Amino acid sequence: MDYPLPEAARRYVAAHLHDDPAHLALQARRHPGLPVPELVRQIQARQKARVKLPDWADNPDLIFPPSLSVEQASSARTAAFKASLVDGQRLADLTGGFGADSAAFAQRVAHVDYVERNPALADVVRYNFGQLGISNVDVHAADALAFLKETNQHYDWLYLDPARRDTAARKIFLLRDCEPDVVKLMPLLLHKATKILLKTSPMLDIEQAVQGLGHVRRLWVVAVDNEVKEVLYELGQEPAVDPERYALNLRRDGTQQEFRLNRAREARATPRYAEAQQFLYEPNAAVLKAGAFRSIGTAFELLKLHQHSHLYTSDVLRADFPGRIFRVLAVEKADGATLKAHLGPEARAHVTTRNFPDSVADFRRRTGIREGGDVYLFATTDLRGRPVVLVCEKVAPALAVA
């Protein structure tokens, strides 16, 4: 596809940005002078980018690659966070993709080398960087390994986001099954750079990654609005055993929650247990993925409901807790009639099951409670091993951060 887009094509994209791509494709004959199939792909990719990269999605001067490249791209929020971790004169992004990370790195590092083995995608990114006024990024259409072997540069940072699917498009769970194989490349990577920043899928096992890489200085579990999006590893020249872990939740309102731990502090933490008190605490997804099942409670002087429930309680509000906070209204048996007495005529509530025999779907079928409303039900197991349901209301954000 030629770019920039002709004016008629730009007008078509702008006019149909919010329309159904499938419907537009069926109406292609109405626009015989336009490459409608390609323009529909542009529209579809922009629609997918609207949440992740809203400024790029709204920029009429940019060209978008196939939707898969957009789906795999970092969001503006996670790209900006990654960029906050690096500095120096030179960084190479060895798995460039759509370029969101390279664009963010360019705000922090004097010079960025963007490396992408798909020449067509590299051409799109080169064009887009020109439209965005990003002048300190060199675009290389090359394989990462070949680029590293051929370059004479020594970098302050190398960044990699290995592909997370095998040739049959199945999801994979081990770092060595990603492409490129970072563990195999580690000697070359450490020869070419002082530090390495590695991004992996949250599906990959953190303990195996730390053990396999051997040089992890720090790692971050990054969630956006309580959904874990990626795990970042900072690798250095010296071998490391027990890196610091940061559980980070980037919230919709622009604030963030953070909790810090390592395996040694987690192992030393000694939880205390109790029945549900006035407040209930549910750690955010990043805290749980980072493995803070014991130290999160001791750090905030909370009591745990059960060894395997990972829910915490207190009579004194801990407003800075990194997760959701609720006020406990009642503790009941998992009986539909009893619970509905707390819900009103529509029998609606938000349901969470933790260390409980039923799934959420099974719980709803058995009790007849529908989704919605202002009440939150936590079906769990108490310290005596009894299944219970905590009837709660959410603590208002203003109170939680007071």
KEKE-3310 file (N, C-alpha, C; in steps of 0.2 Angstrom, whole numbers, plus 5000, padded with zeros to 4 digits):
npx = (5004:5003:5009:5010:4992:4981:4970:4957:4956:4959:4949:4939:4942:4942:4928:4922:4927:4921:4913:4906:4918:4915:4903:4907:4915:4907:4901:4909:4909:4902:4912:4921:4933:4942:4954:4946:4946:4959:4958:4948:4954:4963:4955:4949:4961:4964:4953:4955:4967:4962:4960:4972:4982:4977:4981:4988:4979:4970:4977:4977:4987:4995:5000:4993:4998:4993:4980:4985:4998:4995:4987:4997:5005:5012:5003:5000:5002:5009:5020:5025:5028:5038:5048:5052:5060:5073:5088:5102:5113:5111:5100:5094:5080:5075:5065:5055:5041:5026:5031:5028:5034:5047:5045:5042:5054:5062:5060:5067:5080:5095:5098:5089:5089:5079:5073:5067:5061:5051:5050:5040:5033:5043:5045:5032:5033:5044:5039:5029:5036:5042:5031:5027:5037:5048:5064:5076:5077:5083:5078:5079:5077:5078:5084:5085:5095:5105:5107:5113:5125:5131:5133:5143:5141:5140:5128:5118:5107:5097:5082:5069:5055:5050:5042:5027:5021:5020:5024:5012:5003:4999:4998:5012:5022:5035:5050:5061:5054:5050:5052:5064:5075:5079:5087:5096:5103:5109:5123:5128:5120:5123:5136:5134:5128:5126:5114:5099:5082:5069:5053:5040:5026:5012:5009:5020:5030:5036:5046:5053:5058:5067:5076:5081:5086:5096:5102:5094:5091:5080:5062:5047:5029:5017:5001:4986:4973:4970:4972:4984:4996:5010:5026:5041:5059:5074:5090:5107:5125:5131:5128:5112:5102:5090:5080:5073:5055:5042:5026:5015:5001:4993:4981:4965:4962:4974:4982:4993:4996:5008:5018:5032:5043:5053:5059:5065:5060:5046:5046:5050:5039:5026:5010:4995:4980:4962:4944:4932:4933:4930:4934:4937:4950:4956:4969:4977:4979:4992:4999:4996:5001:5014:5017:5015:5009:5010:5018:5011:5001:5007:5014:5005:4999:4988:4975:4974:4961:4961:4973:4974:4966:4969:4963:4961:4959:4953:4950:4954:4955:4965:4970:4979:4981:4986:4975:4958:4946:4934:4919:4913:4897:4890:4892:4888:4880:4882:4869:4855:4842:4845:4855:4849:4841:4849:4850:4839:4824:4828:4839:4853:4871:4889:4900:4913:4923:4934:4945:4935:4921:4913:4913:4911:4901:4894:4890:4881:4871:4867:4862:4854:4857:4860:4871:4877:4872:4875:4881:4893:4898:4909:4913:4921:4933:4933:4944:4942:4940:4927:4915:4910:4900:4905:4896:4897:4901:4908:4922:4922:4932:4937:4937:4946:4958:4961)
npy = (4994:5011:5026:5043:5041:5044:5059:5057:5044:5046:5054:5044:5035:5043:5046:5034:5029:5024:5014:4998:4986:4974:4977:4988:4982:4974:4984:4988:4990:5002:5011:5013:5019:5018:5009:4999:4987:4987:5000:4997:4988:4997:5005:4995:4992:5004:5005:4995:5000:5011:5010:5006:5015:5029:5042:5039:5032:5042:5050:5056:5055:5044:5027:5011:4995:4977:4971:4962:4966:4977:4972:4966:4976:4987:4996:5014:5017:5007:5007:5019:5017:5007:5015:5023:5016:5016:5024:5034:5034:5026:5014:4998:4992:4977:4969:4976:4978:4987:4999:5006:5005:5009:5022:5027:5025:5033:5045:5045:5041:5045:5040:5028:5012:5004:4988:4976:4962:4960:4967:4975:4980:4987:4997:5004:5009:5017:5027:5032:5036:5047:5055:5058:5066:5060:5059:5053:5040:5026:5015:4998:4985:4970:4954:4951:4943:4943:4957:4960:4953:4959:4972:4985:4993:4997:4995:5005:4999:4985:4980:4968:4959:4945:4934:4926:4914:4898:4889:4884:4892:4891:4895:4898:4893:4893:4902:4898:4893:4904:4916:4928:4916:4920:4915:4907:4916:4924:4926:4933:4945:4951:4954:4964:4974:4985:4983:4974:4975:4965:4959:4949:4938:4938:4925:4917:4907:4915:4911:4901:4908:4918:4909:4903:4913:4920:4932:4942:4957:4965:4964:4968:4966:4971:4978:4984:4993:4982:4971:4960:4963:4962:4956:4962:4961:4966:4964:4962:4963:4955:4939:4935:4931:4933:4943:4960:4962:4971:4974:4981:4991:5000:5012:5017:5030:5037:5036:5025:5009:5001:4987:4980:4967:4952:4935:4931:4939:4936:4923:4924:4931:4930:4925:4931:4925:4927:4928:4936:4954:4971:4977:4971:4965:4964:4959:4967:4961:4961:4960:4947:4939:4942:4935:4938:4932:4931:4941:4953:4954:4955:4967:4977:4975:4966:4954:4937:4928:4914:4901:4898:4907:4920:4932:4947:4955:4968:4978:4991:5004:5002:5012:5013:5001:4990:4986:4981:4987:4983:4985:4975:4968:4958:4940:4926:4910:4899:4901:4903:4909:4916:4924:4932:4940:4951:4958:4964:4966:4962:4954:4955:4955:4957:4944:4935:4921:4913:4900:4891:4879:4881:4887:4904:4904:4892:4895:4906:4899:4890:4898:4907:4921:4936:4945:4961:4977:4984:4977:4966:4950:4938:4923:4911:4902:4900:4902:4891:4882:4882:4884:4900:4916:4932:4946:4962:4979:4991:5001:5018:5026:5039:5038:5027:5032:5042)
npz = (5000:4996:5004:5009:5012:4998:4997:4995:5000:5013:5018:5017:5027:5038:5038:5041:5053:5065:5061:5057:5052:5044:5038:5030:5021:5013:5006:4997:4983:4980:4980:4969:4965:4975:4986:4994:5002:5008:5015:5024:5032:5038:5045:5054:5061:5067:5076:5085:5090:5098:5112:5117:5111:5110:5105:5094:5086:5083:5075:5059:5050:5051:5046:5048:5052:5049:5059:5069:5073:5079:5090:5097:5101:5114:5126:5127:5140:5147:5139:5142:5155:5154:5148:5158:5165:5159:5153:5147:5133:5122:5115:5110:5102:5100:5095:5087:5082:5081:5085:5097:5109:5106:5102:5114:5121:5115:5120:5131:5130:5121:5108:5098:5091:5081:5078:5067:5059:5049:5034:5028:5039:5046:5036:5037:5051:5050:5042:5050:5061:5056:5053:5066:5071:5077:5078:5082:5081:5073:5060:5057:5046:5050:5056:5073:5079:5069:5067:5080:5079:5069:5072:5078:5089:5106:5118:5130:5134:5130:5123:5123:5117:5116:5104:5108:5104:5097:5081:5078:5083:5096:5113:5124:5138:5143:5144:5136:5124:5117:5104:5100:5107:5122:5133:5127:5120:5129:5133:5121:5122:5134:5131:5122:5128:5142:5151:5151:5146:5147:5141:5145:5143:5154:5156:5157:5168:5182:5192:5185:5175:5181:5187:5175:5167:5176:5178:5183:5190:5194:5194:5187:5189:5179:5179:5171:5176:5185:5178:5173:5162:5158:5161:5167:5166:5172:5167:5172:5172:5182:5190:5198:5212:5220:5215:5217:5217:5210:5211:5201:5198:5186:5187:5181:5183:5182:5193:5203:5210:5221:5226:5235:5235:5239:5237:5249:5259:5258:5262:5275:5281:5292:5293:5302:5307:5306:5310:5299:5299:5301:5289:5272:5262:5246:5237:5222:5205:5201:5213:5217:5206:5207:5218:5231:5244:5258:5263:5260:5268:5281:5279:5279:5291:5292:5295:5290:5281:5278:5275:5261:5255:5252:5255:5266:5282:5293:5307:5307:5295:5281:5270:5260:5254:5242:5232:5231:5242:5255:5265:5277:5278:5283:5288:5280:5277:5262:5256:5245:5248:5261:5257:5247:5255:5258:5246:5240:5229:5215:5217:5214:5213:5214:5212:5219:5220:5231:5235:5237:5235:5224:5207:5201:5191:5195:5208:5205:5198:5208:5218:5212:5211:5202:5191:5195:5203:5219:5229:5235:5235:5243:5241:5251:5261:5279:5293:5300:5291:5286:5273:5268:5265:5262:5264:5257:5255:5243:5248:5246:5234:5238:5252:5253:5249:5258)
capx = (5000:5006:5008:5003:4985:4978:4965:4950:4956:4959:4942:4935:4944:4939:4921:4920:4931:4917:4908:4907:4922:4912:4898:4910:4918:4901:4899:4915:4907:4900:4918:4926:4940:4946:4956:4942:4948:4965:4956:4944:4959:4966:4949:4949:4967:4963:4948:4959:4972:4959:4961:4979:4986:4972:4984:4990:4972:4966:4981:4975:4993:4998:4997:4992:4999:4988:4978:4989:5003:4992:4985:5003:5009:5011:4999:5004:5003:5014:5026:5028:5032:5045:5053:5054:5065:5079:5091:5108:5114:5109:5096:5091:5073:5077:5058:5052:5034:5022:5035:5025:5040:5053:5043:5042:5061:5065:5059:5072:5087:5097:5097:5086:5089:5073:5075:5061:5063:5046:5052:5034:5031:5048:5043:5027:5035:5049:5035:5025:5040:5043:5025:5026:5042:5053:5070:5082:5076:5085:5074:5082:5073:5083:5083:5088:5102:5109:5109:5117:5131:5134:5134:5149:5139:5139:5122:5117:5101:5094:5075:5067:5048:5050:5036:5024:5017:5024:5022:5005:4999:4997:5001:5017:5023:5042:5054:5065:5050:5049:5057:5070:5077:5084:5091:5102:5106:5111:5130:5129:5116:5127:5142:5133:5124:5126:5108:5094:5075:5065:5046:5037:5019:5011:5007:5026:5032:5041:5051:5057:5062:5072:5081:5084:5090:5101:5105:5089:5092:5074:5057:5040:5023:5013:4994:4982:4966:4969:4973:4991:4998:5016:5031:5047:5065:5080:5095:5113:5131:5132:5123:5108:5098:5084:5079:5067:5050:5038:5019:5012:4994:4991:4974:4961:4962:4980:4986:4996:4997:5014:5020:5038:5044:5057:5057:5067:5055:5040:5047:5050:5033:5022:5003:4991:4973:4956:4937:4931:4932:4926:4936:4940:4955:4957:4975:4976:4981:4999:5002:4995:5005:5021:5018:5015:5003:5011:5021:5006:4997:5011:5017:4999:4996:4982:4974:4972:4955:4963:4980:4974:4960:4972:4959:4963:4954:4956:4945:4956:4955:4972:4967:4984:4982:4986:4970:4951:4944:4927:4916:4910:4891:4887:4895:4882:4881:4881:4862:4852:4837:4848:4859:4845:4838:4853:4851:4833:4820:4831:4844:4859:4877:4895:4902:4920:4925:4941:4946:4928:4920:4909:4915:4906:4895:4890:4887:4875:4866:4864:4859:4849:4859:4862:4876:4875:4870:4880:4883:4899:4898:4915:4912:4927:4933:4936:4950:4940:4938:4920:4913:4906:4900:4905:4892:4901:4900:4915:4924:4922:4939:4939:4939:4951:4965:4961)
capy = (5000:5017:5031:5044:5040:5050:5063:5053:5038:5049:5056:5038:5032:5048:5046:5027:5026:5021:5009:4990:4984:4969:4980:4992:4977:4972:4990:4991:4992:5009:5016:5009:5022:5017:5002:4998:4981:4990:5005:4994:4985:5003:5006:4990:4992:5010:5004:4991:5004:5016:5010:5006:5020:5033:5047:5036:5030:5048:5054:5054:5055:5038:5021:5006:4988:4972:4971:4958:4970:4982:4969:4964:4982:4989:5002:5020:5017:5002:5009:5025:5014:5004:5020:5026:5012:5016:5030:5033:5037:5022:5008:4995:4988:4971:4966:4983:4978:4993:5004:5010:5005:5013:5029:5029:5025:5039:5051:5045:5039:5049:5037:5021:5008:5000:4982:4972:4957:4961:4973:4979:4983:4992:5003:5008:5012:5022:5032:5034:5040:5054:5059:5059:5070:5056:5060:5050:5032:5023:5009:4993:4979:4965:4949:4953:4940:4945:4964:4960:4950:4963:4979:4987:4997:4994:4999:5005:4995:4981:4978:4962:4957:4939:4931:4921:4908:4893:4889:4882:4898:4889:4899:4894:4895:4893:4907:4895:4892:4910:4918:4924:4912:4925:4911:4905:4922:4928:4928:4939:4951:4954:4957:4970:4979:4985:4981:4972:4975:4959:4959:4943:4937:4936:4917:4913:4906:4920:4907:4898:4914:4920:4904:4902:4919:4920:4939:4946:4962:4968:4963:4971:4963:4977:4977:4990:4992:4976:4965:4959:4964:4960:4955:4965:4959:4970:4959:4965:4959:4951:4935:4937:4925:4934:4950:4963:4962:4976:4973:4988:4992:5007:5013:5021:5037:5039:5034:5018:5005:4997:4984:4978:4961:4947:4928:4930:4943:4933:4917:4926:4933:4925:4928:4930:4923:4929:4929:4943:4960:4977:4978:4966:4967:4959:4961:4967:4955:4961:4958:4940:4937:4943:4929:4941:4929:4931:4948:4958:4955:4957:4973:4981:4973:4963:4947:4933:4923:4907:4900:4898:4911:4926:4938:4949:4959:4972:4983:4998:5004:5003:5015:5013:4994:4989:4982:4983:4987:4983:4985:4969:4970:4952:4934:4921:4903:4900:4899:4908:4913:4920:4930:4937:4945:4957:4961:4967:4962:4960:4948:4956:4956:4955:4938:4932:4915:4912:4895:4889:4873:4882:4893:4909:4902:4887:4899:4909:4894:4887:4903:4912:4928:4938:4950:4968:4979:4988:4972:4962:4943:4934:4916:4909:4897:4904:4899:4885:4877:4882:4889:4906:4921:4939:4951:4968:4985:4993:5007:5023:5028:5045:5036:5023:5036:5048)
capz = (5000:4996:5009:5013:5009:4995:5000:4995:5005:5020:5019:5018:5033:5043:5039:5043:5059:5070:5057:5057:5046:5040:5034:5025:5016:5009:5002:4993:4976:4980:4980:4964:4964:4982:4988:5000:5007:5012:5019:5029:5037:5041:5050:5059:5065:5071:5081:5090:5094:5101:5119:5119:5108:5107:5101:5087:5083:5081:5070:5052:5046:5052:5043:5053:5050:5050:5066:5074:5075:5084:5096:5101:5103:5120:5126:5129:5148:5148:5135:5145:5161:5152:5146:5164:5168:5155:5152:5144:5126:5116:5116:5104:5103:5095:5093:5086:5081:5079:5087:5102:5114:5103:5102:5121:5123:5111:5125:5137:5127:5116:5101:5098:5085:5081:5074:5065:5054:5044:5031:5027:5045:5047:5032:5040:5057:5048:5039:5055:5065:5052:5054:5073:5072:5081:5074:5086:5080:5066:5059:5053:5044:5051:5061:5079:5080:5064:5069:5085:5077:5064:5074:5082:5094:5113:5120:5137:5135:5124:5124:5119:5118:5112:5102:5113:5102:5093:5074:5077:5086:5103:5119:5127:5145:5145:5141:5130:5119:5114:5099:5100:5114:5126:5137:5123:5117:5135:5132:5116:5124:5139:5128:5118:5132:5150:5154:5146:5148:5144:5142:5144:5144:5161:5157:5158:5175:5184:5195:5180:5171:5185:5187:5168:5165:5180:5179:5184:5195:5197:5189:5188:5186:5177:5178:5170:5179:5188:5173:5172:5155:5156:5167:5164:5169:5171:5168:5172:5170:5187:5191:5204:5215:5223:5213:5220:5213:5210:5209:5199:5195:5183:5187:5176:5185:5182:5199:5202:5216:5220:5232:5234:5239:5236:5240:5256:5264:5257:5266:5282:5283:5296:5293:5307:5305:5310:5306:5295:5304:5298:5282:5269:5257:5240:5233:5215:5201:5200:5219:5217:5201:5210:5223:5238:5247:5265:5265:5259:5275:5287:5278:5281:5298:5291:5296:5284:5282:5277:5271:5254:5252:5250:5257:5272:5285:5299:5310:5306:5288:5278:5264:5255:5252:5234:5229:5232:5249:5256:5271:5278:5281:5286:5286:5280:5274:5255:5255:5241:5252:5266:5254:5244:5260:5258:5240:5237:5224:5209:5218:5210:5217:5211:5215:5219:5224:5232:5240:5238:5231:5218:5203:5201:5187:5199:5213:5203:5197:5214:5223:5208:5211:5195:5191:5195:5209:5223:5234:5233:5239:5243:5244:5253:5267:5284:5296:5303:5286:5284:5268:5271:5260:5265:5261:5257:5250:5241:5251:5241:5232:5242:5258:5252:5248:5263)
cpx = (5004:5004:5012:4997:4983:4972:4959:4950:4956:4952:4938:4936:4941:4932:4918:4924:4927:4912:4910:4912:4919:4907:4901:4913:4913:4899:4904:4914:4905:4906:4923:4933:4944:4948:4952:4944:4954:4962:4952:4949:4962:4961:4949:4955:4966:4958:4951:4964:4969:4960:4968:4983:4981:4975:4986:4984:4969:4971:4980:4981:4997:4995:4998:4994:4993:4986:4982:4994:5001:4990:4991:5007:5008:5006:5003:5006:5009:5020:5029:5032:5038:5050:5056:5059:5072:5082:5098:5108:5111:5105:5094:5085:5074:5070:5053:5044:5031:5026:5033:5031:5045:5051:5044:5050:5064:5064:5064:5079:5089:5096:5094:5087:5083:5074:5069:5062:5057:5048:5046:5032:5036:5047:5038:5029:5040:5045:5032:5029:5041:5037:5024:5032:5047:5059:5076:5081:5079:5081:5078:5078:5078:5081:5087:5095:5107:5112:5114:5124:5135:5136:5140:5147:5139:5133:5122:5111:5099:5087:5073:5060:5048:5043:5033:5020:5021:5021:5015:5000:4996:5001:5006:5019:5030:5046:5058:5061:5048:5054:5058:5071:5082:5089:5097:5106:5110:5119:5131:5125:5120:5134:5141:5130:5126:5121:5103:5087:5071:5058:5044:5029:5018:5010:5014:5027:5037:5047:5056:5061:5068:5078:5085:5088:5096:5104:5100:5090:5085:5069:5051:5035:5018:5006:4991:4975:4965:4969:4980:4992:5005:5021:5038:5053:5070:5086:5102:5119:5132:5126:5119:5104:5091:5082:5073:5062:5045:5031:5016:5006:4993:4984:4971:4962:4969:4985:4989:4997:5004:5016:5027:5040:5050:5056:5059:5062:5048:5040:5047:5044:5029:5015:5000:4984:4968:4950:4937:4930:4929:4927:4939:4944:4956:4963:4974:4980:4989:5002:5002:5000:5013:5023:5018:5009:5004:5013:5016:5002:5001:5013:5011:4996:4989:4981:4972:4966:4957:4970:4979:4968:4963:4967:4961:4958:4957:4950:4947:4957:4963:4971:4973:4985:4982:4981:4963:4950:4936:4925:4912:4903:4888:4892:4889:4885:4879:4874:4858:4847:4840:4852:4855:4841:4842:4853:4845:4830:4823:4837:4850:4865:4883:4898:4909:4920:4932:4942:4939:4926:4917:4913:4910:4900:4891:4887:4881:4870:4863:4860:4853:4851:4862:4867:4873:4874:4876:4883:4888:4899:4905:4914:4919:4927:4936:4942:4949:4939:4931:4919:4908:4905:4900:4901:4895:4899:4907:4916:4925:4930:4941:4941:4945:4958:4965:4967)
cpy = (5006:5022:5037:5042:5046:5053:5060:5047:5040:5051:5050:5035:5036:5047:5039:5025:5022:5016:5002:4988:4979:4972:4985:4988:4975:4978:4992:4993:4999:5014:5013:5012:5021:5010:5000:4993:4984:4995:5002:4991:4991:5005:5001:4990:4999:5009:4999:4995:5010:5016:5010:5012:5025:5039:5045:5035:5036:5052:5052:5053:5048:5032:5016:4999:4984:4972:4967:4962:4975:4978:4967:4970:4983:4995:5008:5020:5013:5004:5015:5022:5011:5009:5023:5022:5013:5023:5029:5036:5032:5015:5005:4991:4983:4967:4972:4983:4984:4999:5008:5010:5009:5020:5031:5030:5031:5045:5051:5043:5043:5046:5030:5018:5003:4994:4978:4968:4957:4967:4978:4983:4988:4998:5007:5012:5018:5028:5036:5039:5047:5058:5062:5064:5067:5056:5056:5042:5030:5016:5004:4987:4973:4960:4951:4950:4942:4952:4964:4958:4955:4970:4980:4991:4993:4999:4999:5000:4991:4979:4973:4961:4950:4937:4926:4915:4904:4893:4887:4886:4896:4893:4894:4897:4895:4898:4904:4893:4898:4912:4926:4921:4916:4921:4909:4911:4926:4930:4934:4945:4954:4957:4963:4975:4979:4982:4979:4972:4970:4960:4952:4943:4935:4928:4914:4913:4911:4916:4904:4903:4916:4915:4903:4907:4920:4927:4944:4950:4964:4965:4966:4967:4969:4975:4984:4989:4985:4970:4965:4959:4961:4959:4958:4963:4963:4965:4964:4960:4954:4946:4937:4931:4927:4942:4953:4963:4968:4974:4980:4987:4999:5007:5018:5028:5041:5038:5027:5015:5001:4994:4980:4972:4957:4940:4928:4933:4939:4926:4918:4928:4928:4928:4926:4929:4925:4928:4936:4948:4965:4978:4972:4968:4962:4962:4962:4961:4955:4958:4950:4936:4937:4938:4932:4938:4930:4938:4953:4959:4957:4965:4978:4980:4971:4956:4943:4928:4916:4906:4901:4902:4918:4932:4940:4954:4963:4976:4990:4999:5006:5005:5014:5006:4994:4984:4985:4982:4987:4983:4979:4970:4964:4946:4929:4914:4904:4897:4905:4912:4918:4926:4935:4942:4951:4961:4964:4963:4959:4955:4949:4957:4954:4949:4936:4926:4914:4906:4892:4884:4875:4887:4898:4907:4897:4890:4902:4904:4891:4892:4907:4919:4930:4943:4957:4971:4983:4983:4968:4956:4940:4928:4913:4904:4901:4900:4892:4880:4877:4886:4894:4911:4928:4943:4958:4973:4988:5000:5012:5025:5034:5043:5032:5026:5041:5047)
cpz = (5000:5001:5008:5009:5004:4998:5001:5000:5012:5022:5021:5025:5039:5044:5042:5049:5064:5067:5058:5051:5041:5035:5029:5019:5011:5004:4998:4986:4975:4979:4975:4963:4970:4983:4995:5005:5011:5017:5025:5034:5041:5047:5056:5064:5070:5077:5086:5094:5098:5109:5121:5117:5106:5103:5094:5083:5080:5076:5063:5048:5046:5048:5048:5049:5051:5058:5071:5077:5080:5091:5100:5103:5111:5120:5128:5136:5149:5145:5139:5152:5159:5151:5152:5167:5165:5155:5148:5137:5121:5118:5110:5106:5098:5093:5092:5086:5078:5081:5093:5108:5112:5103:5109:5123:5120:5116:5130:5136:5121:5109:5102:5091:5086:5076:5073:5059:5048:5040:5030:5033:5047:5043:5035:5046:5055:5046:5045:5060:5062:5053:5061:5075:5077:5076:5076:5086:5073:5065:5054:5052:5044:5056:5067:5080:5075:5065:5074:5083:5073:5067:5078:5088:5101:5116:5128:5139:5129:5127:5120:5122:5114:5110:5107:5111:5097:5086:5073:5081:5093:5108:5122:5134:5147:5141:5135:5124:5115:5109:5099:5107:5118:5130:5133:5121:5123:5134:5127:5118:5129:5136:5124:5122:5139:5153:5149:5150:5144:5146:5141:5145:5151:5162:5158:5165:5177:5188:5190:5176:5175:5186:5180:5166:5169:5182:5180:5190:5198:5192:5192:5185:5185:5175:5176:5172:5181:5184:5171:5165:5153:5162:5163:5169:5167:5172:5168:5171:5176:5188:5198:5206:5217:5221:5217:5215:5215:5207:5207:5196:5193:5183:5182:5177:5185:5187:5198:5209:5215:5227:5230:5238:5236:5239:5247:5261:5264:5262:5273:5285:5287:5297:5300:5304:5309:5306:5303:5300:5300:5291:5279:5263:5252:5236:5225:5212:5201:5207:5219:5212:5203:5215:5230:5242:5255:5267:5264:5265:5280:5285:5280:5287:5297:5293:5290:5286:5282:5273:5264:5250:5249:5250:5264:5275:5291:5301:5309:5298:5286:5271:5258:5253:5245:5232:5231:5240:5250:5263:5272:5282:5285:5283:5286:5277:5267:5253:5251:5245:5257:5262:5250:5248:5260:5251:5237:5232:5218:5210:5214:5215:5212:5215:5214:5223:5225:5237:5242:5233:5224:5214:5203:5197:5191:5205:5211:5201:5203:5218:5219:5209:5204:5196:5191:5202:5213:5229:5231:5238:5237:5246:5245:5258:5273:5288:5299:5297:5283:5278:5270:5265:5264:5261:5262:5253:5249:5245:5246:5240:5237:5249:5258:5252:5253:5267)
residu = (MET:ASP:TYR:PRO:LEU:PRO:GLU:ALA:ALA:ARG:ARG:TYR:VAL:ALA:ALA:HIS:LEU:HIS:ASP:ASP:PRO:ALA:HIS:LEU:ALA:LEU:GLN:ALA:ARG:ARG:HIS:PRO:GLY:LEU:PRO:VAL:PRO:GLU:LEU:VAL:ARG:GLN:ILE:GLN:ALA:ARG:GLN:LYS:ALA:ARG:VAL:LYS:LEU:PRO:ASP:TRP:ALA:ASP:ASN:PRO:ASP:LEU:ILE:PHE:PRO:PRO:SER:LEU:SER:VAL:GLU:GLN:ALA:SER:SER:ALA:ARG:THR:ALA:ALA:PHE:LYS:ALA:SER:LEU:VAL:ASP:GLY:GLN:ARG:LEU:ALA:ASP:LEU:THR:GLY:GLY:PHE:GLY:ALA:ASP:SER:ALA:ALA:PHE:ALA:GLN:ARG:VAL:ALA:HIS:VAL:ASP:TYR:VAL:GLU:ARG:ASN:PRO:ALA:LEU:ALA:ASP:VAL:VAL:ARG:TYR:ASN:PHE:GLY:GLN:LEU:GLY:ILE:SER:ASN:VAL:ASP:VAL:HIS:ALA:ALA:ASP:ALA:LEU:ALA:PHE:LEU:LYS:GLU:THR:ASN:GLN:HIS:TYR:ASP:TRP:LEU:TYR:LEU:ASP:PRO:ALA:ARG:ARG:ASP:THR:ALA:ALA:ARG:LYS:ILE:PHE:LEU:LEU:ARG:ASP:CYS:GLU:PRO:ASP:VAL:VAL:LYS:LEU:MET:PRO:LEU:LEU:LEU:HIS:LYS:ALA:THR:LYS:ILE:LEU:LEU:LYS:THR:SER:PRO:MET:LEU:ASP:ILE:GLU:GLN:ALA:VAL:GLN:GLY:LEU:GLY:HIS:VAL:ARG:ARG:LEU:TRP:VAL:VAL:ALA:VAL:ASP:ASN:GLU:VAL:LYS:GLU:VAL:LEU:TYR:GLU:LEU:GLY:GLN:GLU:PRO:ALA:VAL:ASP:PRO:GLU:ARG:TYR:ALA:LEU:ASN:LEU:ARG:ARG:ASP:GLY:THR:GLN:GLN:GLU:PHE:ARG:LEU:ASN:ARG:ALA:ARG:GLU:ALA:ARG:ALA:THR:PRO:ARG:TYR:ALA:GLU:ALA:GLN:GLN:PHE:LEU:TYR:GLU:PRO:ASN:ALA:ALA:VAL:LEU:LYS:ALA:GLY:ALA:PHE:ARG:SER:ILE:GLY:THR:ALA:PHE:GLU:LEU:LEU:LYS:LEU:HIS:GLN:HIS:SER:HIS:LEU:TYR:THR:SER:ASP:VAL:LEU:ARG:ALA:ASP:PHE:PRO:GLY:ARG:ILE:PHE:ARG:VAL:LEU:ALA:VAL:GLU:LYS:ALA:ASP:GLY:ALA:THR:LEU:LYS:ALA:HIS:LEU:GLY:PRO:GLU:ALA:ARG:ALA:HIS:VAL:THR:THR:ARG:ASN:PHE:PRO:ASP:SER:VAL:ALA:ASP:PHE:ARG:ARG:ARG:THR:GLY:ILE:ARG:GLU:GLY:GLY:ASP:VAL:TYR:LEU:PHE:ALA:THR:THR:ASP:LEU:ARG:GLY:ARG:PRO:VAL:VAL:LEU:VAL:CYS:GLU:LYS:VAL:ALA:PRO:ALA:LEU:ALA:VAL:ALA)
# end
